[in-house]
Amino acid sequence: MELIKKYFEFDQKVLDKVNEKWYNTLKLKPVSIHVRMKDYLHFSEYHTILHLTDYYKEAIKLLEGQNGAQKYVLFSDDISWC
């Protein structure tokens, strides 16, 4: 198991660069939201079209109920939709 974990560890140089560039954002402990609209639309037989449900709203409400107000970082292949 340790060998597998090793393959997913970042090199310290990479971690240093990320911390240098994103320190102020990371110290807020943001929650990442990843919306893959193209998968939802083009492969709907395999993916629930979550934007047609309250999935995101309910998840955000749950997180804020547990941890208070959050900062979010949104990733998507369709930023205009988001």
C-alpha positions as CSV (number, residue, x, y, z in Angstrom):
1,M,0.0,0.0,0.0
2,E,2.8,2.4,0.8
3,L,4.3,1.9,-2.6
4,I,1.0,2.8,-4.3
5,K,0.7,6.0,-2.1
6,K,4.3,6.9,-3.2
7,Y,3.1,7.2,-6.8
8,F,0.5,9.8,-5.8
9,E,2.8,12.0,-3.7
10,F,3.8,15.3,-5.1
11,D,7.5,16.3,-5.2
12,Q,8.4,18.9,-2.6
13,K,9.3,21.4,-5.4
14,V,5.8,21.2,-6.7
15,L,4.3,21.6,-3.3
16,D,6.5,24.6,-2.7
17,K,5.4,26.3,-5.9
18,V,1.7,25.6,-5.2
19,N,2.0,27.0,-1.7
20,E,3.9,30.1,-3.0
21,K,1.2,30.9,-5.5
22,W,-1.9,29.8,-3.7
23,Y,-1.0,30.2,0.0
24,N,-3.7,32.9,0.7
25,T,-6.4,30.7,-0.9
26,L,-5.3,27.5,0.7
27,K,-5.1,28.9,4.2
28,L,-8.9,29.4,3.9
29,K,-9.3,25.6,3.4
30,P,-11.5,26.0,0.4
31,V,-13.9,23.3,-0.9
32,S,-13.4,22.3,-4.5
33,I,-16.4,21.7,-6.7
34,H,-15.8,20.0,-10.1
35,V,-18.6,20.2,-12.6
36,R,-18.1,18.1,-15.8
37,M,-20.9,19.4,-17.9
38,K,-19.8,17.8,-21.1
39,D,-19.8,14.3,-19.5
40,Y,-23.3,15.0,-18.1
41,L,-24.6,16.1,-21.5
42,H,-22.8,13.8,-23.9
43,F,-22.8,10.6,-21.7
44,S,-26.1,11.1,-19.9
45,E,-26.8,7.4,-20.0
46,Y,-23.8,6.9,-17.7
47,H,-24.1,10.1,-15.6
48,T,-27.0,11.7,-13.7
49,I,-27.5,15.2,-14.9
50,L,-26.8,16.8,-11.5
51,H,-27.5,20.3,-12.5
52,L,-31.1,19.3,-13.0
53,T,-31.3,18.2,-9.4
54,D,-30.6,20.1,-6.2
55,Y,-27.4,18.1,-5.7
56,Y,-25.0,21.1,-5.6
57,K,-27.2,23.2,-3.5
58,E,-27.8,20.4,-1.0
59,A,-24.1,19.6,-0.8
60,I,-23.2,23.2,-0.2
61,K,-25.9,23.5,2.5
62,L,-24.7,20.4,4.2
63,L,-21.0,21.6,4.2
64,E,-22.0,25.0,5.5
65,G,-24.2,23.4,8.2
66,Q,-21.2,21.3,9.4
67,N,-18.4,23.9,9.0
68,G,-20.0,27.3,8.7
69,A,-19.5,29.5,5.6
70,Q,-17.0,28.1,3.1
71,K,-14.9,29.4,0.3
72,Y,-15.3,27.5,-2.9
73,V,-13.0,26.9,-5.8
74,L,-15.0,25.9,-8.9
75,F,-13.5,23.7,-11.7
76,S,-15.4,23.0,-14.9
77,D,-15.2,22.3,-18.5
78,D,-18.1,24.8,-19.0
79,I,-17.4,27.8,-16.9
80,S,-20.1,29.9,-18.6
81,W,-22.8,27.4,-17.3
82,C,-21.3,27.6,-13.8
